[in-house]
Amino acid sequence: MRSITLVGIGAGHPGHLTLQAIGAIAAAEVFFVMEKGRAADQLVAMREAILARYATRPGWRLVRVADPRRAAGGDYQGAVADWHAARTRLLVEVIARDLPENGHGAFLVWGDPALYDSAIRILDAVAAEGLAFDLKVIPGISAPQALAAAHRIPLNRIGEPVHVTTGRRIGEGLPREIDSTVVMLDDGTGLAAIDPIGLDIWWGAYLGTPDEVLMAGPLTEIRDAILALRAERRAAIGWIMDTYLLRRSD
């Protein structure tokens, strides 16, 4: 039977790779990379640099897969479902074609495969289509972990919970009973919409990479600067991934 490993590679720094991840990369013979267009070429290049160093199996191959586009606007849940279905159909074809029986393939997953990533769900759907393989998941350093380390802070206050959500949901407001909220997958509109009164923010983009930028302070004072820097860096680099912690002020 084929085997496939989802390898969490961390938030951007090559040093985020765990010993378990390095071992999984060394064991694989075929690596699948979902390409998202020229704007995200840097993300593919980072994966290629990791493979050049740690993929040691003789004859290993890189298989590039053009990621289907997700429809913008309208029904978000429906658009995501359609996108995942298109990915599933594509990967059924690609894995069957490029990974031989008894072969060992791998996907290098940004951050951690279990936190706001679709790879596990999609490969489960691929298996449900009748393409048999053994699936393993290697955890990775997530963006919230990298954010906290970069700012030298804990994500939680002593004995208190942390809420993790998306930019799409943050516009609805913070949960009343939780003071610390980590926000991921924001296109900027969530941060722009949240009521800033009484909140502090620790923000970071391109975490762990040479392009890393950080800002922290009262949200009322620095939100405009964050949004301006965010737009500037996205225009200059072609993509942006940022994460931030919102916390009610003491």
Secondary structure, DSSP 4 states (H G I P E B T S, - for coil): -EEEEEEE-BSS-GGG--HHHHHHHHH-SEEEEEE--GGGHHHHHHHHHHHHHH--STT-EEEEEEPPPPPPSS-HHHHHHHHHHHHHHHHHHHHHHHS-TT-EEEEEESB-TTSS--HHHHHHHHHHTT--EEEEEE----HHHHHHHHHT--SS-TT--EEEEEHHHHTT---TT-SEEEEES--SHHHHHS--TTEEEEEEESTTSTT-EEEEEEHHHHHHHHHHHHHHHHHHHS---EEEEEEE--
